[in-house]
Amino acid sequence: MTRLTAFALLAAAAALSTPAMAQSLDGRSFSFDAGLGVKYSPEFMGSDNLEASPWLILKNADADRDQPDGLSFLPSLNYVGKRDADDYQDLRGLSDIGYAGEVGVKMSYRMGDLTSYGAARKGFGGHHGVVGELGAKYRIEYSDKLTLWTGAELGMASDDFTDTYFGVTGAESDATGKRAYDPAGGAYIARVSLEARYEFMPETSLMGRLTYGRLLGDAGDSPLVETRNQPSISVGVARRLNFRF
C-alpha cells in the first residue's frame, strides 16, 4: 500500500465517520477539519522511544452542534503504518510488517455532550485480524472558538492482530534471541485522551491531542514490548471544509 493510498483511506475515514456525513446522506451537508501537523509518539507499538512524524488531520466527529441525539451507524476505517525491522535495533531479525488498512462499522450513541461508541474493523495488507474499540467522549465548549473533548476507550483485537504486532515466531526467536511468543487476542490497550480545537481564524483552527495508552494482557507481556506506557502528543493546523448538497 503506497502512502498516497493510505492518505486517501484516512480521508475517506474522516469524512465517513463524522455525524456531518450522516447529514449528507439526507441531502443536506457534510464537513470536517483537514490539515497537517506533527505527532510525537512511540516508534512502534511497545517502544519506549518516541519519534516525530507527520500528523494528517482529518477528523472532528463531534464538531457539529446541530446533530440530533440518538443512535447512528457509520463506516469505520483506519490505517496502521508499516514496521521495518531494520529501522530499529531492538527489532532486527524480525519480519517486516507492511502498511495495513482496516474497514468496518462504527455504532455511536449521542446524548447531549456525551457520545459513546463501539467499532469493529477487518484488517488487510499488514495484518488480517479483527480490531476495534469501545469508548466514550465528552465535549466541553468553553466558547464559540474553543472546544475540548475528553475521552476513554478500550482497544480490542483478534489473535491475528496481536500475533502480527506482538508475536515472535520460532524462526524470529532463533534470529533475535527473544523467546518465541504467541499472544492471544482480547483487550490489548486502554487509552485516555484530551483533544482541543481553537478557531483562531474563520474556518481555520489550531488542533491538539494528548493521549496516554497502556498495553494490556498478552500484548503487554510480549518480549517485543519495552514499556506498556504509550503516550503521544500531536499539534497542527486544520481548515474546516464544508460541502453543501
KACOR-V624042 format. One line per field, one symbol per residue. phi: phi as a letter, one per 40 degrees, with the letter a starting at -180 (. if undefined). A space follows every 50 residues. Layout:
BEGIN
phi = ???
END
This chain:
BEGIN
phi = .cccccccccccccccccdcccccccgbaaaacbababbbadcachcbbb acacbccaagcbccccccchcabbcbbabbccbcdccbdcbchcccbcdb bbbabbbbbbbgcbbbaababbcagcabcbbaabaabbcbbcacbbbbbb aaabcbaccccccccbcbcccccccbgcccabccchcbabbbabbbbbcc bdgbbcbaabbbbbcbfcccccccccaccbcabbbabbbcbbbbb
END
